[in-house]
Amino acid sequence: MIPVSQGPFGVLPEAATKVKPPRTPKAGRDLPAAITVGVILLALVVGSLLFYPVGFVVLATAFSCVGVWEVTRAIAGRGIKAPLTPVMVGALAMPASAYFAGAEGLLFALAASAGATLLWRSLDSAPGALKSISAGVFSLLWIPFLLSFVFLMLRAESGPTTELTMNLGDINAGIVQVIIMLLLVVANDTFGYLVGVLFGKHPMAPKISPKKSWEGFAGSLGGATLVAIPATVFLLDQQWWVGLVLAVGMVCAGTSGDFAESMIKRELGVKDMSNILPGHGGVMDRLDSILFAAPVAYAIFTVLGQF
């Protein structure tokens, strides 16, 4: 006789009744949502760059302001409240100053914004003024100031363009430079992600960003080089080695930007700056690479572009 467990249907094994947790991608990202949002953002950015540069300035300035809001909100979670009003005014003023007035305008806007932040917080008698001012100036330097190097590139030697640019055969060289920089940032992120997921075994900095591997970094270098050399040769009529230098610079700068934001998020105890962009987190989770890449690209195009 075969023994039967008590109860009408017996007892199922524990492994069969245990609820399995939802599967998480290896890189910790909702890949379909991330790709969809990334393609939409890239189309908006490239489209505005090609046909209405002022529209791109407005779009990027809006991203700068959202990034400042995310960072100051995260810092406030640690009990440090930055003076948001002057910082937001600076986030609005610096991109416009860089595009319409050049480097001198950017430096003046930075100094004025930092001074306004200092004065605004000094008039408040609440404790913690030094930390508050430091948080405000840090937000200004990290986001709108670094991002404004994009607008310095965009204006190039010909100055700002305020009208529609429908003639794609006569595009400002600054527009092409910005597009190449953005494509290299995307290549850095995309190739690094794919190679890291498939082959990543050796973390670069496990205490800061455990998912970033040396294999992914190598993939970023290879992918960025494949994009940079033909882009600089055929679109900018530059030597091939300028593209190689640009690829290495963009990958190193973009990776440093990723690490910098990861370190700040760990210090603040947050996983993402916000959840505004599905599959990406917050705006700062997309801007982190660009913020470090922009001044490096500006320097490379300015110096090496003369050869």
Protein Blocks (a to p, Z undefined) as FASTA:
>chain_A
ZZddedjkopadfklmpccdddddfkopafklmmmmmmmmmmmmmmmmmmommlmmmmmm
mmmmmmmmmmmmmmmmnopacdfklmmmmmmmmmmmmmmnojmlmmmmmmmmmmmmmmmm
mmpmbghklmmmmmmmmmmmmmmmmmmmmmmmmnmmnopafbdcfblklccfklmmmmmm
mmmmmmmmmmmmmmmmmmocbdfblmlmmmbcfklmmmmmmmmmmmmmmmmmmmnopafk
lmmmmmmmmmmmmmmmmmmmmmmmmmnopabfblmbghklpaklmmmmmmmmmmmmmmmm
mmmmmZZ
